[in-house]
Amino acid sequence: MSDDALTLREQVRTARLRYADSAAELGTLLRLRGELAAAERLLRQAVAIYEAERGTRTDDDRGTEEPA
């Protein structure tokens, strides 16, 4: 795979994680305001993105640490 493709893939991954972070923050704020349905929707989206990213990481991304 070319360096350009890897760079684009990494840019997309970074953008998805930023979106998930923003969705989680907004979901938390909405929950505090009592807007529970909207908060739950955003928080579920964030969790789905985090879980998908965790499943797509390669061994190189994980490093050499053993799970505790």
C-alpha positions as CSV (number, residue, x, y, z in Angstrom):
1,M,0.0,0.0,0.0
2,S,1.3,3.4,-0.8
3,D,2.3,6.0,1.7
4,D,-0.5,8.3,0.4
5,A,-3.1,5.6,1.1
6,L,-1.7,5.1,4.6
7,T,-1.8,8.8,5.2
8,L,-5.4,9.1,4.0
9,R,-6.4,6.1,6.1
10,E,-4.8,7.7,9.2
11,Q,-6.5,11.0,8.4
12,V,-9.9,9.3,8.2
13,R,-9.2,7.4,11.4
14,T,-8.2,10.6,13.2
15,A,-11.3,12.4,12.0
16,R,-13.6,9.5,13.1
17,L,-12.0,9.6,16.6
18,R,-12.4,13.4,16.8
19,Y,-16.0,13.0,15.8
20,A,-16.5,10.3,18.5
21,D,-14.8,12.5,21.1
22,S,-17.1,15.5,20.2
23,A,-20.2,13.3,20.2
24,A,-19.3,11.9,23.6
25,E,-18.7,15.5,25.0
26,L,-22.0,16.8,23.5
27,G,-23.8,13.7,24.7
28,T,-22.6,14.3,28.2
29,L,-23.6,17.9,28.2
30,L,-27.1,17.0,26.8
31,R,-27.5,14.4,29.5
32,L,-26.7,17.0,32.2
33,R,-29.4,19.3,30.6
34,G,-31.9,16.4,30.8
35,E,-32.1,15.8,27.1
36,L,-31.7,12.1,27.6
37,A,-32.8,10.7,24.2
38,A,-30.5,13.0,22.2
39,A,-27.6,12.3,24.7
40,E,-28.1,8.5,24.4
41,R,-28.1,8.7,20.6
42,L,-24.8,10.6,20.5
43,L,-23.1,8.5,23.2
44,R,-24.1,5.3,21.4
45,Q,-22.6,6.7,18.2
46,A,-19.4,7.5,20.0
47,V,-19.1,4.0,21.6
48,A,-19.7,2.4,18.2
49,I,-16.9,4.4,16.7
50,Y,-14.5,3.6,19.5
51,E,-15.4,-0.1,19.3
52,A,-14.9,-0.2,15.6
53,E,-11.6,1.6,15.8
54,R,-10.4,-0.8,18.5
55,G,-11.3,-3.7,16.2
56,T,-9.4,-2.3,13.2
57,R,-6.1,-1.6,15.0
58,T,-3.1,-3.7,13.8
59,D,-0.6,-5.4,16.1
60,D,1.9,-2.5,15.3
61,D,-0.7,0.0,16.6
62,R,-1.1,-1.8,19.8
63,G,2.5,-1.9,20.8
64,T,4.1,-4.6,22.8
65,E,2.4,-4.2,26.2
66,E,0.7,-7.2,27.6
67,P,-2.9,-6.8,29.0
68,A,-3.1,-6.4,32.7
